[in-house]
Amino acid sequence: MKRGLLLGLVLTFAFSGISLGAAPTEDGASLLEQRCSVCHPSARPKAAKKTPAEWESTVSRMIGKGAQLNAVEKKSLIDYLGKTYKP
């Protein structure tokens, strides 16, 4: 009985597209507005012009200071910043 119930729950999650333990990812623009603006206005990074490598360094430094980004969000933010705010 318990095994069948557990199997049913697993199949429900699998077919509904719900991922256990994975948070939904946001696009880079949303991350910039929501996560970066916790400590400073979003105008600050928007005024900067950096290469993708420089953005990676900046975002890593901000994570070290407490910015809340997981690995997928970090990549999304760096990709967005590198394409949008480049030299």
TIKOL-943341 format. One record per residue (C-alpha): chain; x, y, z. Coordinates in Angstrom, 1 decimal. Layout:
! TIKOL-943341
<node c="A" X="X" Y="Y" Z="Z"/>
...
//
This chain:
! TIKOL-943341
<node c="A" X="0.0" Y="0.0" Z="0.0"/>
<node c="A" X="2.7" Y="2.5" Z="1.0"/>
<node c="A" X="4.9" Y="1.6" Z="-1.9"/>
<node c="A" X="2.0" Y="2.2" Z="-4.3"/>
<node c="A" X="1.2" Y="5.5" Z="-2.8"/>
<node c="A" X="4.8" Y="6.6" Z="-3.0"/>
<node c="A" X="5.0" Y="5.5" Z="-6.6"/>
<node c="A" X="1.8" Y="7.4" Z="-7.4"/>
<node c="A" X="3.3" Y="10.6" Z="-5.9"/>
<node c="A" X="6.5" Y="10.2" Z="-7.8"/>
<node c="A" X="4.7" Y="9.7" Z="-11.1"/>
<node c="A" X="2.4" Y="12.7" Z="-10.4"/>
<node c="A" X="5.4" Y="14.9" Z="-9.9"/>
<node c="A" X="7.2" Y="13.4" Z="-13.0"/>
<node c="A" X="4.2" Y="14.0" Z="-15.3"/>
<node c="A" X="3.2" Y="17.4" Z="-13.9"/>
<node c="A" X="6.6" Y="18.9" Z="-14.7"/>
<node c="A" X="7.2" Y="19.7" Z="-11.0"/>
<node c="A" X="10.8" Y="19.2" Z="-10.0"/>
<node c="A" X="11.6" Y="18.3" Z="-6.5"/>
<node c="A" X="14.2" Y="20.5" Z="-4.9"/>
<node c="A" X="14.6" Y="22.8" Z="-7.9"/>
<node c="A" X="13.5" Y="26.4" Z="-7.7"/>
<node c="A" X="12.2" Y="28.1" Z="-10.7"/>
<node c="A" X="14.9" Y="30.1" Z="-12.5"/>
<node c="A" X="14.4" Y="33.7" Z="-13.5"/>
<node c="A" X="15.7" Y="35.6" Z="-16.4"/>
<node c="A" X="18.7" Y="37.9" Z="-16.0"/>
<node c="A" X="16.7" Y="41.1" Z="-16.1"/>
<node c="A" X="14.4" Y="40.0" Z="-13.3"/>
<node c="A" X="17.4" Y="38.8" Z="-11.2"/>
<node c="A" X="19.1" Y="42.2" Z="-11.6"/>
<node c="A" X="16.0" Y="44.0" Z="-10.5"/>
<node c="A" X="15.1" Y="41.7" Z="-7.6"/>
<node c="A" X="18.3" Y="40.4" Z="-6.2"/>
<node c="A" X="20.9" Y="43.1" Z="-7.0"/>
<node c="A" X="18.7" Y="46.0" Z="-5.9"/>
<node c="A" X="18.5" Y="44.6" Z="-2.4"/>
<node c="A" X="21.9" Y="46.3" Z="-1.7"/>
<node c="A" X="22.1" Y="49.0" Z="-4.4"/>
<node c="A" X="19.9" Y="50.6" Z="-7.1"/>
<node c="A" X="19.8" Y="48.6" Z="-10.3"/>
<node c="A" X="21.0" Y="51.8" Z="-12.1"/>
<node c="A" X="24.5" Y="51.1" Z="-10.6"/>
<node c="A" X="25.3" Y="47.9" Z="-12.6"/>
<node c="A" X="23.3" Y="49.3" Z="-15.6"/>
<node c="A" X="25.8" Y="52.2" Z="-15.8"/>
<node c="A" X="28.7" Y="49.8" Z="-16.0"/>
<node c="A" X="30.1" Y="48.5" Z="-19.2"/>
<node c="A" X="32.0" Y="45.2" Z="-18.7"/>
<node c="A" X="33.1" Y="42.1" Z="-20.6"/>
<node c="A" X="31.4" Y="38.8" Z="-19.6"/>
<node c="A" X="34.6" Y="37.9" Z="-17.7"/>
<node c="A" X="34.4" Y="41.1" Z="-15.8"/>
<node c="A" X="30.7" Y="40.6" Z="-15.0"/>
<node c="A" X="31.5" Y="37.1" Z="-13.8"/>
<node c="A" X="34.1" Y="38.6" Z="-11.4"/>
<node c="A" X="31.7" Y="41.2" Z="-10.2"/>
<node c="A" X="28.8" Y="38.8" Z="-9.7"/>
<node c="A" X="31.1" Y="36.4" Z="-7.8"/>
<node c="A" X="32.3" Y="39.2" Z="-5.6"/>
<node c="A" X="28.6" Y="40.2" Z="-4.9"/>
<node c="A" X="27.8" Y="36.6" Z="-4.0"/>
<node c="A" X="30.7" Y="36.7" Z="-1.6"/>
<node c="A" X="29.1" Y="39.8" Z="0.0"/>
<node c="A" X="25.8" Y="38.0" Z="0.4"/>
<node c="A" X="23.9" Y="38.2" Z="-2.9"/>
<node c="A" X="21.5" Y="35.3" Z="-3.0"/>
<node c="A" X="22.0" Y="33.5" Z="-6.4"/>
<node c="A" X="22.3" Y="29.8" Z="-7.1"/>
<node c="A" X="24.6" Y="28.5" Z="-9.8"/>
<node c="A" X="21.9" Y="28.6" Z="-12.5"/>
<node c="A" X="20.8" Y="32.1" Z="-11.6"/>
<node c="A" X="24.4" Y="33.3" Z="-11.5"/>
<node c="A" X="25.0" Y="32.1" Z="-15.0"/>
<node c="A" X="21.7" Y="33.6" Z="-16.2"/>
<node c="A" X="22.6" Y="37.0" Z="-14.7"/>
<node c="A" X="26.1" Y="37.0" Z="-16.0"/>
<node c="A" X="24.8" Y="36.1" Z="-19.5"/>
<node c="A" X="22.3" Y="38.9" Z="-19.4"/>
<node c="A" X="24.8" Y="41.5" Z="-18.1"/>
<node c="A" X="27.4" Y="40.5" Z="-20.6"/>
<node c="A" X="25.0" Y="40.8" Z="-23.5"/>
<node c="A" X="23.2" Y="44.0" Z="-22.3"/>
<node c="A" X="25.9" Y="46.0" Z="-20.6"/>
<node c="A" X="29.0" Y="45.5" Z="-22.7"/>
<node c="A" X="31.8" Y="47.9" Z="-23.6"/>
//
